Amino acid sequence: MSNVIEVKDLTIGYGDKVIQKDLSFEVKEAEIFGILGGSGCGKSTLLKHMIGLYTPFSGDIRIFNESIVKADEEAKRVIMRKFGVTYQGGALFGSMTVGENIALPLQEYTNKSPAEIDEVINEKLRMVDLEGAAGVMPSELSGGMRKRAGLARAMALDPTLLFFDEPSAGLDPITSAELDRLILSLRERLGTTIVIVTHELDSVFTVMDRVIMLDKTTRTMAAQGPPRELRDHSNNPWVHDFLTRAGLKSVE
């Protein structure tokens, strides 16, 4: 499989503070890839660098073989249109209906007619099991439904790459498991490449092909590979402890 994302010798942080350094990894086509680590290790910060919101101290990030770090603003916008992003709370505009939220990227980046946009809205809502919710306000949705509506908006332009920032945060176990099944179905039906920032280990063992693990203490990557292999065979005590904490032995 070809690489969709290539991160090389990346050092990131804020101001003059380094949060993570010397990160190198690849994300392969149609892979579900996880970014793991404890609170404050830089997981979401890394994601924001990968989607072009922040500029790294050093190193490079290539998406579809194009550097999002070295690109000028116009080239960066072209790269960013090729992927979708979902945020922790769905990040829907509260003054707009679900359908109007999904329509935004279509109105901005396509020449589709209103009827064609409505067709796309209904298609994306069916894909996330929210058929008929186009006229609903975000405030009328449950937390899990808002996340799925945010996913429908992220998919509006048919990206082959999706980024999720803590998709299970704040969800009960049943709703979280339903979201895991939806993520797996997207990969199976569409061949979508998916990158997920999370600390929810039930989801890690359920959906992820490979992960990287960021260590807050050393400020670099402690491990990368299939999560079960790391859990069962890693010689790094921190990695082993992180992946075997109470209750995870039953997740198979």
N, C-alpha and C positions, 0 to 999 in steps of 0.2 A: 504494500500500500504506500502511496505517496504521502509526503508530509504536507499538511495544511498549514501548520504553524511551526516555525523554527525560532527558538529563543537561544541566543548565543552570548555568553559572558556578560550577563545582565546584572547591573547594580542599580538599585532603586532606593528612594527615600524621600524625605521632605527637608527643605532648607539645606542644612549641612549634615543632617542626621541620616546615616545609612541604615535602612531597615532590612534589606536582603542584598547579598552580594554573590557574584560568580555563579549565577543561575544559567544553566544550559540544559535544554530539553526540547523534544519535538512532540507534536500532536499529529497523529496519523488520520488519514481519511476515514470517515465513518466510525471513529473511535469515540467512546465516552471517557473523558479524561478528567481526573480530579485534582484539585489543589487543596491540600490538607495542612493542618497545623493548629496549634492552640491559639487562643485569643491574643490579638496583638502581634502576631508573627508576620503580618504583611500579606495575607491571602488576598483580601479585596484590593489592596494597593497594587499587587502584581496584576490582578485582573484589569484595573484601570489603566495600567501601562500597556497591557496587551491590546486593549480596544482603542488606544490612541488618545486617551484623556490626559495622561501625564507623560512627560519626557524623562527617560532614565538618565542617571548620572553617566553611565557608560553601557556599552553593549548594543545589541540589535535584536529586533523582533520582526520576523518576516511572516506575512500572512498571504497565502496564495502566491508565494515567491516574490512578494513585494515588501520592501522595508517600510513599516509604518512609522519608524523612528526617523528615517532620513527623508521621508516624503514631504513635499511642500503642502500647503493647506489644501489645495485643490486635489492633488494626488491622494492625500489622506482621506478626503471626503469620498473619493471613488472607492478606496479600500474599505472604508467603514460601511458603505452601502451594501457590501457583500456579506455582512454578517448581522445577526440580530442579538440583542441583549435584553435579558430580563433581570429586574432588580428585586430586592428583598420584599418590598411591599407591593410589587406590581407596578408602582410608579405611574399609575393612570391619572389623567387630569380629572379632578373631581367634578368640574363644572360641565364635563362632556359625557355623553352616553358611552357605553362600551363600543358601540359601532363607530361613533365619531372618533374615539381614540384610535381604533384600528385604521380608520380612513386617513389619518394624518400623514403617515409615510407614503401612502399611495397618492395623495394629493400633491405632496412635495416632490416626489421623485418619478412619477409616471404621468402619462397623458391619458389615462383611463377615464372614460365617461362616468358620470354618477351611477348609472346602471351597472357598469362593469365593476365599479368599486363596491357597490352593494353585494354583488355576486362574490367577490373576494372575501368580504367581511363574513358573509354567511358560511363560506367554505372553511375559513380559518376557525370560526366558532364551532363548527361541527367537529373539526379535528381535535379540539380541546374539550369536547363534551359540554359545550355551552350553547348549543343550538337554541335560537330564539331569544338570546340575551342581548341582541344588538341595541335595543331601545332602553336597556336598564342602566341606571346610574351606578357608578362604582360603589357608592355608599350603601347600596342595597344588596351587595354581594358579600358572601362570607370571605374569610381570609384566603381559603384555598381557591375559591372561584376568582378572586381578584388576581391571584398569581397566574391562573390559567388564562384569564383575559389579557394579562400582560404578555403571556407567551404568544397568544394569538396576534397581538400587535407586533411582537418581535418577528413573527413569521410572515408578516404582510407582504414583504418583497421577495418571498421564497428563498431565503438565504440557505446556503448549504453548511453554514457554520453558526452555531448558537452558543452564547455565553450565559451562564446562570450564576447569579450572586446569591448564595445561601437560599436556594429555592424552598427548603423545608423549614426555614426559621419561623417559629411561631405557630406551626401547624400541629394538630394532634396526630398521633401515630397512624390512624386510619387514613386521614387526608394525605399525610406524607407518603404513605405506601401507594395511594392512588396516583400521586404526582410522579413517583418513581416509575409506575407502569406506563404512564403517559410518555415520559422521557424515553423509555425503552421502545415504545411503539413508534415514536418519531424516527429513531434510528433505523428500525426494522422496515418501516414503510417508505421512508424518504432517503435513507442513507445519509442522514444529517450527522455532521461532526459536532460533538457537544463538549464544552468545557464547563466544569462545575466547581465553584468555590463552596466548600462546606466544612462543617465539623460534625455532621450527622453520620455516624459510622454505620448505622443500619443501612442507609442509602448507599454508602461506599461499597459495601459488600454485595448489594443487590444489583447495582447498575454499572459500576465502573470497570473498565478494562484495565486501565493503568492509572497511577497517581504519582504526584510528587508530594513530598512532605517537607514543610518549611519549619526550621528550628529557630525559635525566638532567641535562644541563648547564643548560638553560634552565628546567627544571622545569615544562614545559608541553607542550602538543600541538604537534608539529612538522608534522604533515600528517594528512589524512584523505581517503579515497577508495578506489576499486578498486585493489588492490595492483599490478596490471600497469601501470595508468596512472601510478601514482606511481613505479614503477621506471623507466618509459620517458620520463616527461615532467617529473618534479619538478625545480624549480630549486634545491631545497635540497640542498647537497652531502652533508650527513649522511644524509638520506633516501635519496638516490641510492646512496651507498656501502653503507648498510645492506642495501638490497634487491638489490644487484648483486654481492655478495661471491662468491668463487670457487665455481663449480659450479652457480650458479643459472640461468645463461643457457640451460642445457639443459632446464630445467623448463618445459614448455609444455603 
